[in-house]
Amino acid sequence: MLTIGVDIGGTKVAAGVVDDQGKIVEHTLRPTAADRPDLVAETVADVVRELSAGRPVEAVGVGAAGFVDETRSVVRFAPNLAWREEPLQKKISDLVGLPVVIENDANAMAWGETRFGAGRGQSHVVCVTLGTGIGGGLVFDGALYRGRWGMGAELGHMQVQPGGRPCGCGNIGCWEQYASGQALVKEARELAEAAPERAGILLGLAGGKIEGEEITEAARRGDEVALQAFASFADWLGQGMADLAAVLDPGCFIVGGGVSRAADLFIDRARESFAERLTGRGHRPLADIRLAELGAAAGVVGAADLARQR
């Protein structure tokens, strides 16, 4: 059975035809018209028509970066796209004439990794996606957990630091302000400003503006400030996962997203931080902390498989 998975981000629409083994048969990529919801639906319809031509495609799964309602049909709010109470499922289905399922993009990624990636064989999985912010997805007893209103697993907005950094969600001290790509950059910039003599490699690479790639390269070259920024990042990542384990007790955490490409600089320390901060440590099993395997394909594969199981 072939289905199409679509991953809608703030800048691009990625899509692929996926078989029942999670293999992408063919894929395509288009830019996203972020300020025009009607054009986003049209773009999705175009890629579905292109990919389904001459193939027995049975359904379409769409991963959307936003709050998707419990019926998996309406995007209630999207921070990076002009969607407000957007009936995306109906719009796309009407355009392509196929059954369509809408899902939060992080949920789709988590499902893809659980079914076909790092979470294979695991029944209780927490997926943490580290990008500009922190996304997440939860799989319990082999089923995707979405919450009563379809808006669960916003892991990045756990408040981990009372009186801490302000967050774009309107709260303060959210986890993504300490363990995300933007948090890593903020930490490195503050440390470099306070002690430029310790950031010679980083400042030389950055040429005036410190960003994630420069921090990663500087850390690999032994820059003190870059290494300190990654250490802080890792400690907060472990802390957040320990807090999640206290509530959810998963067997496995899967860490993915763009920042995970620098996992060699933080994953071991994050595992140590998790073990040190876990409630009841020494008297309970430690969850595995694994790196995602499917990369950028996880959202497409997961969305396609969710459409298959609609």
VOGU-3710 file (C-alpha; in Angstrom, 3 decimals, decimal comma):
1> mltigvdigg> 0,000/0,000/0,000  1,399/3,367/-1,030  0,641/6,609/0,780  2,056/10,104/0,460  3,620/11,932/3,370  3,932/15,718/3,351  5,989/17,775/5,824  5,060/21,479/5,813  7,629/23,797/7,361  7,984/27,540/7,501
11> tkvaagvvdd> 10,133/27,661/4,341  9,537/24,424/2,433  7,106/21,613/1,681  8,769/18,190/1,554  6,789/15,205/0,284  7,310/11,595/-0,680  5,563/8,411/-1,743  6,127/5,876/1,048  5,559/2,110/1,057  4,400/0,055/4,044
21> qgkivehtlr> 8,014/-0,626/5,072  8,697/3,076/5,541  10,745/3,380/2,352  10,433/6,587/0,325  9,848/5,561/-3,289  10,012/9,090/-4,716  10,228/12,533/-3,151  9,991/16,208/-4,045  10,502/19,622/-2,445  8,765/22,979/-2,934
31> ptaadrpdlv> 9,030/26,418/-1,268  6,313/27,351/1,233  4,135/30,454/0,781  4,094/31,077/4,521  1,894/34,181/4,349  -0,740/32,635/2,048  -2,643/29,681/3,598  -4,593/29,109/0,381  -1,368/28,761/-1,583  0,039/26,270/0,933
41> aetvadvvre> -2,941/23,976/0,332  -2,471/24,417/-3,419  1,225/23,583/-3,121  0,446/20,411/-1,190  -2,149/19,447/-3,795  0,380/20,010/-6,583  2,986/17,730/-5,008  0,365/15,063/-4,305  -0,758/15,120/-7,936  2,849/14,930/-9,106
51> lsagrpveav> 3,779/12,036/-6,834  0,591/10,043/-7,294  0,661/10,114/-11,099  0,664/6,514/-12,302  0,764/5,101/-8,765  -1,989/3,484/-6,659  -1,767/6,010/-3,813  -4,516/5,464/-1,243  -4,203/8,346/1,233  -2,207/11,434/2,190
61> gvgaagfvde> -0,714/12,328/5,576  0,316/15,919/6,252  2,617/17,031/9,061  1,971/20,693/9,882  3,976/22,905/12,221  1,177/24,077/14,508  -1,658/23,117/16,844  -3,785/20,483/15,101  -7,218/19,805/16,591  -8,374/16,455/17,971
71> trsvvrfapn> -10,142/15,542/14,722  -6,836/15,817/12,828  -8,393/18,185/10,332  -8,037/21,833/11,488  -4,806/23,723/12,215  -5,892/26,019/15,012  -2,687/28,041/15,172  0,741/27,963/13,544  3,509/30,293/14,762  5,419/30,384/11,459
81> lawreeplqk> 2,550/30,135/8,964  -0,546/32,271/8,487  -2,915/29,559/9,745  -5,676/30,463/12,196  -8,495/27,886/12,441  -7,431/26,618/9,017  -9,571/23,689/7,675  -6,524/22,192/6,006  -7,777/18,611/5,781  -10,905/19,546/3,837
91> kisdlvglpv> -9,060/21,958/1,542  -6,442/19,404/0,521  -8,873/16,500/0,294  -11,187/18,509/-1,957  -8,259/19,383/-4,207  -6,748/15,893/-4,555  -9,746/13,598/-4,130  -8,010/11,341/-1,592  -8,428/10,730/2,155  -6,225/13,171/4,071
101> viendanama> -4,977/13,119/7,672  -3,436/16,229/9,277  -0,972/15,802/12,141  1,403/18,006/14,079  4,809/17,784/12,393  6,683/16,745/15,553  4,119/14,008/16,177  4,644/12,768/12,635  8,415/12,749/13,149  8,040/10,843/16,430
111> wgetrfgagr> 5,804/8,261/14,789  8,208/7,807/11,886  11,158/7,254/14,218  9,186/4,866/16,433  7,919/2,766/13,543  10,938/2,749/11,258  13,855/4,496/12,990  15,594/4,621/16,353  12,465/3,600/18,283  11,806/0,307/16,513
121> gqshvvcvtl> 10,644/-2,298/19,035  9,947/0,291/21,740  6,433/0,741/23,143  7,011/3,907/25,226  8,951/6,626/23,415  9,542/10,330/23,938  10,898/12,080/20,851  12,700/15,399/21,447  13,429/17,490/18,357  16,109/20,129/18,832
131> gtgiggglvf> 15,881/22,954/16,337  15,377/26,675/16,770  13,038/25,614/19,582  12,135/22,206/21,019  9,405/20,030/19,573  8,245/16,680/20,793  6,127/13,622/20,254  4,944/10,857/22,576  4,218/7,219/21,749  2,674/5,189/24,584
141> dgalyrgrwg> 1,691/1,516/24,381  2,517/1,695/20,688  0,058/4,527/19,981  0,651/8,222/19,343  -0,439/10,298/22,333  -1,993/13,594/21,270  -3,870/14,829/24,346  -7,562/15,621/24,780  -7,552/18,516/22,295  -4,806/17,228/20,012
151> mgaelghmqv> -2,270/19,715/21,333  -0,137/17,611/23,675  3,623/17,057/23,651  4,636/20,733/23,475  7,704/19,679/25,432  9,694/22,836/24,771  7,236/24,842/26,827  7,669/23,078/30,128  8,771/25,778/32,545  12,101/24,633/33,956
161> qpggrpcgcg> 13,449/27,904/35,370  11,185/30,117/37,493  11,832/33,749/36,631  13,973/32,659/33,688  14,324/33,787/30,107  11,192/35,044/28,327  9,818/32,718/25,664  7,977/33,452/22,441  4,997/31,475/23,761  4,360/34,214/26,341
171> nigcweqyas> 5,718/32,370/29,379  9,138/32,589/31,008  11,741/29,951/31,791  10,597/27,435/29,140  12,859/24,466/28,424  13,505/25,590/24,847  15,095/28,773/26,189  17,896/26,606/27,616  18,209/23,482/25,446  17,476/24,491/21,846
181> gqalvkeare> 19,444/25,876/18,933  18,510/29,436/19,811  19,452/28,797/23,458  22,879/27,506/22,452  23,515/30,623/20,362  22,307/32,940/23,110  24,511/31,246/25,707  27,598/31,384/23,487  27,060/35,041/22,638  26,678/36,003/26,296
191> laeaaperag> 29,748/34,017/27,335  31,851/35,463/24,494  30,804/38,994/25,369  31,676/38,467/29,029  35,047/36,807/28,345  36,239/37,410/24,760  39,735/36,244/25,669  38,291/32,706/26,080  36,495/32,815/22,731  39,308/33,502/20,297
201> illglaggki> 38,535/30,625/17,953  34,800/31,272/18,044  35,115/34,999/17,422  37,576/34,388/14,607  35,173/32,005/12,887  32,084/34,128/13,501  33,394/37,320/11,956  31,185/39,466/14,158  28,019/37,352/14,422  27,991/34,097/16,357
211> egeeiteaar> 25,652/31,410/14,979  25,194/27,692/15,506  27,574/26,445/12,817  30,407/28,601/14,137  29,788/27,413/17,707  29,930/23,786/16,597  33,134/24,243/14,610  34,756/26,264/17,382  33,870/23,621/19,970  35,431/20,915/17,813
221> rgdevalqaf> 38,576/23,041/17,663  38,635/23,344/21,458  37,286/26,882/21,963  36,574/27,315/25,691  33,434/29,398/25,337  31,915/27,150/22,674  32,594/24,074/24,784  31,073/25,759/27,835  27,957/26,681/25,851  27,525/23,070/24,745
231> asfadwlgqg> 28,057/21,873/28,331  25,285/24,135/29,594  23,066/23,023/26,730  23,699/19,343/27,564  22,992/19,837/31,270  19,648/21,478/30,521  18,769/18,804/27,981  19,404/16,084/30,552  17,467/17,996/33,197  14,418/18,296/30,948
241> madlaavldp> 14,468/14,632/30,011  14,736/13,676/33,683  11,677/15,809/34,436  9,800/14,125/31,599  10,840/10,682/32,844  9,468/11,487/36,291  6,032/12,001/34,739  6,008/9,713/31,695  8,475/6,901/32,520  9,410/6,102/28,900
251> gcfivgggvs> 11,681/3,267/27,882  13,393/5,395/25,277  14,146/9,009/24,400  14,926/9,803/20,777  16,856/13,021/20,197  16,644/14,520/16,711  16,355/17,832/14,899  19,005/20,020/13,335  21,053/20,511/16,512  21,469/16,749/16,850
261> raadlfidra> 23,974/16,880/13,979  26,396/18,132/16,638  25,469/15,313/19,040  29,099/14,298/19,480  29,529/17,531/21,445  26,679/17,046/23,904  24,912/13,672/23,931  27,208/11,879/26,405  27,019/14,754/28,883  23,237/14,937/28,403
271> resfaerltg> 22,987/11,245/29,296  25,060/11,878/32,427  22,916/14,876/33,351  19,774/12,791/32,880  21,084/10,012/35,134  22,207/12,467/37,831  18,867/14,307/37,936  16,436/11,417/37,561  14,070/11,074/40,487  14,532/7,724/42,260
281> rghrpladir> 17,896/7,261/40,560  19,576/4,034/41,541  16,237/2,354/42,131  14,758/2,369/38,630  15,870/1,475/35,102  17,412/4,230/33,007  15,649/5,006/29,749  17,779/4,704/26,634  18,699/8,016/25,037  19,154/7,441/21,324
291> laelgaaagv> 19,855/9,627/18,329  17,220/9,799/15,608  17,983/7,713/12,516  15,681/8,994/9,764  16,878/12,597/9,680  14,822/15,010/7,586  12,772/12,104/6,196  11,154/11,272/9,553  8,233/13,694/9,157  7,406/12,505/5,645
301> vgaadlarqr> 7,636/8,818/6,601  5,634/9,294/9,798  2,877/11,331/8,139  2,544/8,754/5,373  2,264/5,910/7,870  -0,337/7,756/9,948  -2,400/8,185/6,783  -2,142/4,433/6,221  -3,531/3,812/9,714  -6,282/6,434/9,579
//
